[in-house]
Amino acid sequence: MQLTVLGKYGPYGKAGEGAASGYLVTDRDFRFLCDMGSGVLSRLINVIDVRQLDGIFISHLHYDHTSDLLPFRYLLEELEHPVKIFTHKEDSAWYRILFSHPLFEIVDIDENTEFEIRGVKLTFYKMKHAIDNYAILFDGTAKLLYTGDTQYNEKLVEAAKRADLVLADCSKPDVFIGAHMKATEGLKLQEETGAEILATHLAPDFSPENLFAGNDKISVAEEGKTYTVRHK
């Protein structure tokens, strides 16, 4: 299984280089995008023909995870090609704006839904954030968990114990107050679960590399890099 980091920042990209959340997961002939924040679309079409996508997972409806879905419509119209969007249904104006396009085939997800696509099983876990947010576990040749945006919680620990690699929202400094994990909580998650952690959702002006020094199982995601996820 492979993970390509297209964008890793939030709530907006770093000046001159960064995109918001977007991650491409591949496993043999399986192709799946997680989130589509600002700046992700141009990077996505640089590495894949979007007609090869088996689907797009939207963890939650904050702008830095969804905004490039809007220009993405123009590309789909040019290609005359539909795409499946896996997300939790929400009664909101933004949900209706995002997903009302006829080329978006919406697949509702919650904690009770599971799918298998090209030999990869998809399982979902409700996390703890300012709005409804779901993590997704990809179970194929290896197991990859993407947390979306979340605070530390027991369901996260449960899911991470099943994963070989956790792509985790755990990059905030200790002084941060809000609905995201601090880098020290990322270290706690790694020590409690034994999973390898790839920290993402960085603020444009802070990166936690120094806080992770001494633990070779947790590191900061690099934009443009493709990681190989191996079964333990």
WOSULNOR-V439017 format. One record per residue. RES is the residue in three letters. D_FIRST is the distance of its C-alpha to the first C-alpha in Angstrom with 2 decimals. Layout:
res = [RES:RES]
d_first = [D_FIRST:D_FIRST]
This chain:
res = [MET:GLN:LEU:THR:VAL:LEU:GLY:LYS:TYR:GLY:PRO:TYR:GLY:LYS:ALA:GLY:GLU:GLY:ALA:ALA:SER:GLY:TYR:LEU:VAL:THR:ASP:ARG:ASP:PHE:ARG:PHE:LEU:CYS:ASP:MET:GLY:SER:GLY:VAL:LEU:SER:ARG:LEU:ILE:ASN:VAL:ILE:ASP:VAL:ARG:GLN:LEU:ASP:GLY:ILE:PHE:ILE:SER:HIS:LEU:HIS:TYR:ASP:HIS:THR:SER:ASP:LEU:LEU:PRO:PHE:ARG:TYR:LEU:LEU:GLU:GLU:LEU:GLU:HIS:PRO:VAL:LYS:ILE:PHE:THR:HIS:LYS:GLU:ASP:SER:ALA:TRP:TYR:ARG:ILE:LEU:PHE:SER:HIS:PRO:LEU:PHE:GLU:ILE:VAL:ASP:ILE:ASP:GLU:ASN:THR:GLU:PHE:GLU:ILE:ARG:GLY:VAL:LYS:LEU:THR:PHE:TYR:LYS:MET:LYS:HIS:ALA:ILE:ASP:ASN:TYR:ALA:ILE:LEU:PHE:ASP:GLY:THR:ALA:LYS:LEU:LEU:TYR:THR:GLY:ASP:THR:GLN:TYR:ASN:GLU:LYS:LEU:VAL:GLU:ALA:ALA:LYS:ARG:ALA:ASP:LEU:VAL:LEU:ALA:ASP:CYS:SER:LYS:PRO:ASP:VAL:PHE:ILE:GLY:ALA:HIS:MET:LYS:ALA:THR:GLU:GLY:LEU:LYS:LEU:GLN:GLU:GLU:THR:GLY:ALA:GLU:ILE:LEU:ALA:THR:HIS:LEU:ALA:PRO:ASP:PHE:SER:PRO:GLU:ASN:LEU:PHE:ALA:GLY:ASN:ASP:LYS:ILE:SER:VAL:ALA:GLU:GLU:GLY:LYS:THR:TYR:THR:VAL:ARG:HIS:LYS]
d_first = [0.00:3.80:6.98:10.30:13.45:16.17:18.72:19.31:23.03:25.30:27.76:28.02:26.64:27.97:30.83:30.10:26.35:24.46:22.98:22.60:19.50:16.74:12.93:10.66:7.33:5.82:4.41:7.26:10.20:9.19:10.23:11.36:13.40:14.45:18.11:20.25:22.73:25.24:24.13:20.64:21.72:22.85:19.67:17.59:19.85:19.65:16.00:15.84:18.52:18.63:19.74:16.23:15.16:14.90:16.19:16.77:16.87:19.90:20.15:23.86:26.58:27.47:28.04:25.55:22.72:24.37:26.82:25.06:24.95:28.62:28.52:25.45:28.03:29.97:27.12:26.51:30.27:30.42:27.71:29.24:25.79:24.90:21.72:20.84:20.95:19.93:22.23:25.00:28.43:30.93:34.59:34.88:36.01:32.78:30.75:33.23:33.17:29.40:28.80:32.06:31.03:31.21:27.98:26.03:25.35:25.14:23.39:24.84:22.78:23.98:23.39:24.48:22.16:19.08:17.35:15.19:13.84:12.61:11.71:9.93:12.57:13.66:16.16:18.33:20.48:23.55:23.82:26.95:27.73:30.74:29.77:27.55:23.91:20.99:17.73:14.74:12.42:9.27:9.30:7.26:5.95:5.93:8.06:8.28:11.89:13.49:17.22:18.94:22.38:23.89:26.33:25.81:26.28:25.97:23.51:21.12:21.71:21.24:17.85:16.66:17.81:15.25:12.24:10.51:10.41:12.96:13.41:17.12:20.38:22.22:23.84:27.48:30.47:32.62:35.30:33.11:34.34:32.27:29.48:26.63:25.64:27.20:25.45:27.41:25.95:22.43:23.73:25.23:22.03:20.24:23.29:23.73:20.27:18.91:15.53:14.31:15.45:14.80:18.06:18.58:21.39:23.73:27.36:28.47:30.93:29.14:26.20:25.87:24.89:28.21:27.77:24.59:26.35:26.48:23.23:20.35:17.83:18.44:18.42:18.89:16.31:17.24:17.66:16.34:13.87:10.21:8.48:5.94:5.19:6.88:8.95:12.46]
